[in-house]
Amino acid sequence: MPLYTPKFSSTVFKGGKNILASEHLEFVKGGATLDATKFTTGYHNVGKLIARNTTSGKYEPVKETTPGTLDAGFDNFSILNIDFTNDGINDVIAGEVIVRGSVYTAKLADVPSVAFKKATPLIQYINHI
């Protein structure tokens, strides 16, 4: 899935990891604008846990300042089904943002906490043994 920013660029294929445990899934409607200033610069692997900041409307990495409690001021908890490189300046617009479906927990870029799993009841987390 291509990513869109105001900056023209060409990227080399990197990822290739499949986090999906089923072909039945649903993406957030209208895509998600990832706030470049909130993600660390550099490469981010597929399976990043994100949420929408209710003030800015942009998506940021999920944080738990207090372990076991998701930070206030966020909604639309979801999982990125793309990898991307963040330059820290240009926001990225992603279309494949999972809000419903099944994913392999071990293949995600971030480990979903119990609080995150409760905030995403339509996502099933599969522990493949």
C-alpha positions, 0 to 999 in steps of 0.5 A: 500500500503506498504512503502519501506525504507532501514530499515526492520520494521513491522507496526500496521494498523493505518489509514483507512481513504478514501480520494478518491471521485472516483475510477478513478485516476492516480498515479505518474509513478515510485513512489515517494521518500519522503525526511525523513529530510524534513518531521516532525518525527512521524505519517503523515495521508493520504492526505498529500500535496507534491511536488518534489524538482527539485534539489534533485528529492525527494518529500517534504511537500508543503510549501507557505512561502508567503501565496498564492504562492507556493515556487520555485524549486518544481514541480509534485504537488500531494497528498499522498494516504497513511499514514506513520511514518517518523523516520527523517532518512530513506527516504520512497518510496510511490507508491500511489501518486495522480496526477489525480482524485477526492478527498474529501477536508475535509478528506485530512491531509493538506488544499489545497490552491488556488495556490496548486489547480491551480498547480494540474488541474487534481485533482478535489476537492470535498466539500461533504456537 
